Amino acid sequence: MVQTKELSMSLSYSKLKDALLPRPGSGSQPQRQMFVLYGFGGIGKTQLAITFARKYQKQFSAIFWLDGSTKNQVLQNPAGVARRLSNEVPEARTFLPSGSGADIEIVVEGLLRWLSQAGNNSWLLIFDNVDRDSSAELKDQDQDAFDVTKYFPSADHGSILITTRLSKFREHGMRPKSHHLS
């Protein structure tokens, strides 16, 4: 169910709503919803994502905003999310290591396991500014580049929104619904 459309900035929130909002009572297993907003820098991708998240926050059980500008940033964000989550959601503690000295990769793995739990399927994960190309031929040139899919939960549920300048997310492998903003 891949759909690619190029739209101007007049992209309606109904497109994001249709693509990302949880579908309770649909009678079938939840399936991961993905959406990519891509286009030139400064055209409003992040602002559109912020506005959408604020407008529909009550439709999601949780919204996680991750800075995707570098691999280090994408790793630091889940560590903060995990600390907050373990304080606010007691059942999440079983998936997250305790103590402030925990290895960051273990914290990220624990968070991804928690997001993958059956019944925990109405969250929104936003990766903002994933603008570094991690393709094999360019990876050695940019140490901050990373494969964003390594930070997706393994379960096929929840919603993921990516903002990027890279059209490769539309053209290669991931194949989510995507919209070019111009």
Disulfide bonds with the S-S distance in Angstrom:
none
